[in-house]
Amino acid sequence: MPAEPKTLGNVTADDFRPLQGESFAFELGPERTISVLLLDVTERAAHRRPSASRNPFSIIVRAPAGTSAPQGIYGLSHPALGRLAPFFSDIGPDVEGRCYQAVFS
């Protein structure tokens, strides 16, 4: 039986963890896609609701320096996961680019 397609409702930290350090397509607009690097996956097992099907987690991606994207929903694609559209917040620059975080609860 084929694996269930990944959605915002069923994707887990374990789906992202093996992809740390890999590039993802980040859709800034209908005709503007950039490459971002998955820097971090942090699971928050202590914050799981009893009725939840997964532990909450967050991911941090790094966009190239000079990228400007206000908080909002952006397409994020990788061959292993397909396309998701989480809500990202700009968490500021690091030495190599601009970082964005998405939280999955």
BAKELO-262278 format. One line per field, with one value per residue: residue number from 1; residue in three letters; z, x, y of N, C-alpha, C, CB in turn. Coordinates in nm, 4 decimals. Glycine has a CB too. Layout:
N
seq	NUM;...
type	ALA;...
n_pz	Z;...
n_px	X;...
n_py	Y;...
ca_pz	Z;...
ca_px	X;...
ca_py	Y;...
c_pz	Z;...
c_px	X;...
c_py	Y;...
cb_pz	Z;...
cb_px	X;...
cb_py	Y;...
//
This chain:
105
seq	1;2;3;4;5;6;7;8;9;10;11;12;13;14;15;16;17;18;19;20;21;22;23;24;25;26;27;28;29;30;31;32;33;34;35;36;37;38;39;40;41;42;43;44;45;46;47;48;49;50;51;52;53;54;55;56;57;58;59;60;61;62;63;64;65;66;67;68;69;70;71;72;73;74;75;76;77;78;79;80;81;82;83;84;85;86;87;88;89;90;91;92;93;94;95;96;97;98;99;100;101;102;103;104;105
type	MET;PRO;ALA;GLU;PRO;LYS;THR;LEU;GLY;ASN;VAL;THR;ALA;ASP;ASP;PHE;ARG;PRO;LEU;GLN;GLY;GLU;SER;PHE;ALA;PHE;GLU;LEU;GLY;PRO;GLU;ARG;THR;ILE;SER;VAL;LEU;LEU;LEU;ASP;VAL;THR;GLU;ARG;ALA;ALA;HIS;ARG;ARG;PRO;SER;ALA;SER;ARG;ASN;PRO;PHE;SER;ILE;ILE;VAL;ARG;ALA;PRO;ALA;GLY;THR;SER;ALA;PRO;GLN;GLY;ILE;TYR;GLY;LEU;SER;HIS;PRO;ALA;LEU;GLY;ARG;LEU;ALA;PRO;PHE;PHE;SER;ASP;ILE;GLY;PRO;ASP;VAL;GLU;GLY;ARG;CYS;TYR;GLN;ALA;VAL;PHE;SER
n_pz	0.0000;-0.0883;0.0645;0.2789;0.1480;0.2427;0.4521;0.6004;0.8250;0.8872;0.8710;1.0342;1.2840;1.2524;0.9798;0.8713;0.9969;0.8806;0.6616;0.7269;0.6520;0.3837;0.0679;0.0012;-0.1997;-0.1878;-0.2062;-0.2878;-0.4256;-0.7013;-0.9273;-0.8281;-0.6893;-0.4467;-0.3258;-0.0141;0.2902;0.5079;0.8358;1.1061;1.3151;1.5629;1.8119;2.0316;2.2579;2.5196;2.5066;2.3926;2.3118;2.4631;2.2754;2.0370;1.7302;1.6872;1.8059;1.8775;1.6675;1.5315;1.2426;1.1070;0.8440;0.6180;0.4141;0.1225;0.1776;0.1846;0.1181;0.1515;0.3218;0.4459;0.7452;0.6846;0.4750;0.2919;0.0097;0.0414;-0.0746;-0.1299;-0.2711;-0.1128;0.0530;-0.0855;-0.1577;0.0811;0.2667;0.4956;0.7659;0.7919;0.9961;1.0070;1.1584;1.1732;1.0713;1.0117;1.0037;0.7385;0.5942;0.5823;0.8300;0.8733;1.0478;1.0915;1.2651;1.3716;1.5008
n_px	0.0843;0.0650;0.2416;0.0763;-0.0095;0.1727;0.0485;-0.0390;-0.1701;-0.0818;0.1949;0.5078;0.7644;0.9495;0.9340;1.0610;1.3136;1.5227;1.5831;1.7228;1.9575;1.9192;1.8022;1.5055;1.2277;1.0968;0.8194;0.7789;0.6013;0.3622;0.5266;0.7803;1.0213;1.2448;1.5462;1.5722;1.7383;1.6976;1.7427;1.6881;1.5006;1.2701;1.1230;0.8430;0.7542;0.6586;0.4518;0.2312;-0.1079;-0.3643;-0.5492;-0.4171;-0.2629;0.0017;0.3239;0.3774;0.5858;0.8629;1.0106;1.3084;1.4144;1.6650;1.6926;1.8411;2.0697;1.9355;1.6795;1.3382;1.0549;0.7427;0.5695;0.3649;0.1738;0.3486;0.4456;0.6180;0.8415;0.9626;1.1171;1.0830;0.8694;0.6715;0.4490;0.3882;0.2118;0.2891;0.2564;0.4845;0.7170;0.9304;1.2333;1.4641;1.8021;2.0899;2.4403;2.4603;2.2280;1.8709;1.6420;1.3569;1.0699;0.8473;0.5683;0.4244;0.1362
n_py	-0.1182;0.2225;0.4979;0.7327;1.0499;1.3416;1.5961;1.9146;1.8355;1.5767;1.5504;1.4965;1.5602;1.3579;1.3111;1.5321;1.5352;1.3583;1.5104;1.7352;1.9861;1.9680;2.1036;2.2901;2.3875;2.7103;2.8950;3.2139;3.3619;3.3568;3.3299;3.3169;3.1393;3.0262;2.8678;2.7135;2.6206;2.3505;2.3953;2.3229;2.1019;2.0853;1.9080;1.9136;1.7415;1.7550;1.9329;1.8200;1.7781;1.5775;1.4748;1.4953;1.3834;1.3835;1.4974;1.8412;2.0468;2.2328;2.3863;2.5267;2.7235;2.8430;3.1194;3.2736;3.5486;3.8758;3.8074;3.8814;3.8244;3.8666;3.7533;3.4719;3.2455;3.0099;2.8174;2.5115;2.2819;1.9490;1.6618;1.4282;1.4830;1.6148;1.8873;2.1338;2.3868;2.5709;2.8144;3.0692;3.2474;3.5253;3.4992;3.6327;3.7331;3.5194;3.4398;3.3652;3.4128;3.4671;3.3686;3.1587;3.0419;2.7686;2.6459;2.3496;2.2267
ca_pz	0.0000;-0.0934;0.1828;0.2779;0.1127;0.3563;0.4588;0.7238;0.9357;0.9242;0.8653;1.1688;1.2953;1.1965;0.8337;0.8383;1.0571;0.7892;0.5531;0.7746;0.5668;0.2428;0.0085;-0.0268;-0.2791;-0.1039;-0.3021;-0.2409;-0.5041;-0.8113;-1.0225;-0.7612;-0.5983;-0.4101;-0.2537;0.1269;0.3547;0.6347;0.9397;1.2365;1.3443;1.7084;1.8573;2.1645;2.3095;2.6471;2.4810;2.3153;2.3645;2.4706;2.1548;1.9171;1.6652;1.6774;1.8936;1.8086;1.6307;1.4455;1.1524;1.0708;0.7141;0.5876;0.2775;0.0890;0.2272;0.1023;0.1017;0.2377;0.3149;0.5709;0.7936;0.6031;0.4238;0.1747;-0.0356;0.0733;-0.1469;-0.1303;-0.3328;-0.0140;0.1247;-0.1702;-0.1314;0.1978;0.2698;0.6345;0.8015;0.8321;1.0582;0.9921;1.2904;1.1656;0.9951;1.0725;0.9302;0.5979;0.5251;0.6635;0.8817;0.8873;1.1288;1.0825;1.3802;1.3426;1.6311
ca_px	0.0000;0.1495;0.2402;-0.0221;0.0531;0.1957;-0.0308;-0.0115;-0.2314;-0.0209;0.3404;0.5658;0.9068;1.0258;0.9377;1.1577;1.4457;1.6273;1.6049;1.8023;2.0733;1.8802;1.7344;1.3625;1.1763;1.0183;0.7439;0.7544;0.4907;0.3230;0.6356;0.9090;1.0577;1.3868;1.5917;1.6035;1.8034;1.6372;1.8461;1.6573;1.3699;1.2608;0.9976;0.8028;0.6695;0.5972;0.3373;0.1306;-0.2443;-0.4050;-0.6218;-0.3343;-0.2086;0.1470;0.3839;0.4046;0.7260;0.8901;1.1263;1.3713;1.4811;1.7451;1.6843;1.9597;2.0775;1.8602;1.5414;1.2434;0.9224;0.6699;0.5071;0.2518;0.1720;0.4350;0.4645;0.7468;0.8401;1.0794;1.0747;1.0446;0.7479;0.5731;0.4305;0.3112;0.2009;0.2782;0.2698;0.6222;0.7505;1.0692;1.2969;1.5832;1.9180;2.2068;2.5587;2.4562;2.1031;1.7552;1.5783;1.2117;1.0242;0.7092;0.5308;0.3205;0.0805
ca_py	0.0000;0.3423;0.5845;0.8409;1.1782;1.4307;1.7183;1.9886;1.7644;1.4484;1.5520;1.4938;1.5940;1.2457;1.3254;1.6374;1.5151;1.3079;1.6067;1.8485;2.0118;1.9590;2.2185;2.2858;2.4991;2.8014;2.9755;3.3502;3.4153;3.2695;3.3062;3.3392;3.0310;3.0264;2.7500;2.7352;2.5076;2.3107;2.4035;2.2656;2.0429;2.0753;1.8482;1.9596;1.6332;1.7940;2.0199;1.7471;1.7679;1.4368;1.4332;1.5182;1.2641;1.3990;1.5982;1.9673;2.0651;2.3475;2.3777;2.6532;2.7217;2.9623;3.1717;3.3531;3.6864;3.9700;3.7629;3.9509;3.7637;3.8891;3.6303;3.4312;3.1087;2.9932;2.6806;2.4496;2.1543;1.8603;1.5356;1.3266;1.5222;1.6808;2.0305;2.1764;2.5326;2.6155;2.9551;3.0989;3.3752;3.5687;3.5032;3.7153;3.6872;3.4578;3.4847;3.3257;3.4445;3.5065;3.2469;3.1556;2.9292;2.7215;2.5639;2.2504;2.1873
c_pz	0.0000;0.0344;0.1657;0.2396;0.2364;0.3409;0.5850;0.8453;0.9772;0.9169;1.0082;1.1658;1.2357;1.0440;0.7917;0.8839;0.9597;0.6753;0.5988;0.6890;0.4181;0.1986;-0.0174;-0.1188;-0.1907;-0.1982;-0.2425;-0.3124;-0.6201;-0.9087;-0.9611;-0.6560;-0.5735;-0.3414;-0.1101;0.1833;0.4852;0.7404;1.0630;1.2402;1.4952;1.7469;2.0007;2.2255;2.4375;2.6272;2.4027;2.3871;2.3652;2.3430;2.0265;1.8620;1.6486;1.7832;1.8149;1.7773;1.5469;1.3543;1.1320;0.9378;0.6973;0.4398;0.2486;0.1502;0.1309;0.0768;0.1995;0.2173;0.4474;0.6191;0.7104;0.5590;0.2950;0.1387;-0.0050;0.0127;-0.1357;-0.1906;-0.2325;0.0545;0.0348;-0.1333;-0.0108;0.1924;0.4148;0.6481;0.8532;0.8955;1.0372;1.1322;1.2862;1.0879;1.0799;0.9857;0.7803;0.5239;0.6228;0.7039;0.9022;0.9631;1.0986;1.2008;1.3400;1.4763;1.6149
c_px	0.0892;0.1361;0.1354;0.0481;0.0659;0.1122;0.0099;-0.0672;-0.1627;0.1317;0.3948;0.7118;0.9920;1.0316;1.0442;1.2998;1.5518;1.6616;1.6815;1.9273;2.0417;1.8067;1.5876;1.3298;1.0809;0.9510;0.7097;0.6363;0.4624;0.4365;0.7722;0.9318;1.2075;1.4191;1.6246;1.6624;1.7321;1.7469;1.8144;1.5155;1.3666;1.1231;0.9696;0.7041;0.5978;0.4713;0.2256;-0.0040;-0.2849;-0.4740;-0.5392;-0.2784;-0.0570;0.1937;0.4005;0.5541;0.7396;1.0069;1.1790;1.4417;1.5590;1.7322;1.8116;1.9531;2.0029;1.7167;1.4529;1.1063;0.8516;0.6082;0.3844;0.2654;0.2526;0.4428;0.6056;0.7452;0.9732;1.0329;1.0265;0.9120;0.6366;0.5651;0.3405;0.3035;0.1817;0.2893;0.4116;0.6313;0.8981;1.1289;1.4334;1.6983;2.0119;2.3245;2.5512;2.3281;1.9954;1.6814;1.4292;1.1735;0.8780;0.6840;0.4132;0.2656;-0.0285
c_py	0.1250;0.4243;0.6943;0.9711;1.2664;1.5574;1.7932;1.9145;1.6364;1.4457;1.5609;1.5383;1.4832;1.2494;1.4265;1.6052;1.4613;1.4044;1.7312;1.8620;2.0049;2.0854;2.1880;2.4024;2.5785;2.9000;3.1116;3.4143;3.3230;3.2371;3.3307;3.2318;3.0386;2.8948;2.7903;2.6067;2.4768;2.3020;2.3213;2.2101;2.0226;2.0234;1.8928;1.8597;1.6725;1.8776;1.9511;1.7458;1.6204;1.3872;1.4452;1.3877;1.2707;1.4982;1.7274;1.9777;2.1906;2.3144;2.5193;2.6328;2.8514;2.9951;3.2498;3.4934;3.7778;3.9292;3.8398;3.8887;3.7902;3.7583;3.6007;3.2872;3.1041;2.8451;2.6350;2.3106;2.0821;1.7280;1.4298;1.3569;1.5737;1.8279;2.0514;2.3282;2.5795;2.7673;2.9764;3.2366;3.4023;3.5777;3.5715;3.6533;3.6019;3.4990;3.4553;3.3641;3.4877;3.3800;3.2660;3.0299;2.8994;2.6294;2.4762;2.2008;2.0820
cb_pz	0.1229;-0.2152;0.2073;0.4168;0.0032;0.3688;0.4579;0.7160;0.9020;0.8359;0.7777;1.2295;1.4426;1.2417;0.7800;0.9001;1.1730;0.7300;0.4938;0.9243;0.5988;0.2192;-0.1214;0.1049;-0.4103;0.0042;-0.3449;-0.2602;-0.5544;-0.8862;-1.1442;-0.6966;-0.6561;-0.3176;-0.3236;0.2074;0.3796;0.6211;0.9800;1.3459;1.2650;1.7754;1.8478;2.1572;2.3342;2.7314;2.4063;2.2888;2.2792;2.5887;2.1407;1.9492;1.5297;1.5349;1.9506;1.8947;1.5541;1.5291;1.0140;1.1815;0.5981;0.6261;0.2581;-0.0632;0.2433;-0.0272;0.1244;0.2077;0.2849;0.5522;0.9432;0.4824;0.4001;0.2013;-0.1853;0.2292;-0.2936;0.0162;-0.4129;0.0904;0.2252;-0.1570;-0.2546;0.3333;0.1797;0.7185;0.9084;0.7117;1.2094;0.9157;1.3454;1.3017;0.9385;1.0836;0.9878;0.5884;0.4447;0.5855;1.0127;0.7486;1.2791;0.9463;1.5044;1.2555;1.7048
cb_px	-0.0961;0.1131;0.3803;-0.0926;-0.0288;0.3458;-0.1847;-0.0714;-0.3687;-0.0749;0.3919;0.5547;0.9462;0.9651;0.7995;1.1141;1.4332;1.5834;1.4715;1.8401;2.1819;1.7916;1.8033;1.2776;1.1045;1.1084;0.6154;0.8786;0.5216;0.2107;0.6185;0.9142;1.0170;1.4219;1.7152;1.4767;1.9534;1.5616;1.8665;1.6754;1.3460;1.2883;1.0032;0.7396;0.7527;0.6971;0.3825;0.1774;-0.3450;-0.4976;-0.7473;-0.2188;-0.2736;0.1890;0.5213;0.3581;0.7803;0.9200;1.0881;1.4714;1.3785;1.8945;1.5575;1.9749;2.2258;1.9285;1.5289;1.2406;0.9313;0.5604;0.4699;0.2380;0.0261;0.5775;0.4353;0.7729;0.8062;1.1399;1.1885;1.1527;0.7810;0.4346;0.3711;0.3763;0.0828;0.3855;0.1628;0.7168;0.7152;1.0794;1.3120;1.6288;1.9937;2.1930;2.6819;2.4746;2.0550;1.6604;1.6432;1.1409;1.0435;0.6818;0.4949;0.3768;0.0241
cb_py	-0.0004;0.4285;0.6467;0.8543;1.2512;1.4660;1.6874;2.1302;1.7341;1.3416;1.6711;1.3527;1.6181;1.1140;1.3687;1.7677;1.4207;1.1761;1.6483;1.8312;1.9141;1.8353;2.2598;2.2915;2.4491;2.8759;2.9022;3.4354;3.5573;3.3324;3.3943;3.4799;2.8912;3.1476;2.6854;2.7788;2.5365;2.1744;2.5460;2.3701;1.9060;2.2123;1.6928;2.1019;1.5088;1.8717;2.1422;1.6036;1.8537;1.4169;1.5154;1.6144;1.2449;1.4463;1.5497;2.0883;1.9422;2.4745;2.3102;2.7021;2.7028;2.9411;3.2618;3.3635;3.7325;3.9879;3.6088;4.1041;3.6097;3.9970;3.6413;3.5215;3.0589;3.0512;2.6682;2.4443;2.1769;1.8404;1.4791;1.3135;1.6268;1.6136;2.1012;2.1261;2.5813;2.5489;2.9982;3.0901;3.3756;3.7070;3.3619;3.7467;3.8064;3.2995;3.4196;3.1792;3.3246;3.6048;3.2048;3.1609;2.9582;2.6479;2.6524;2.1308;2.3098
//
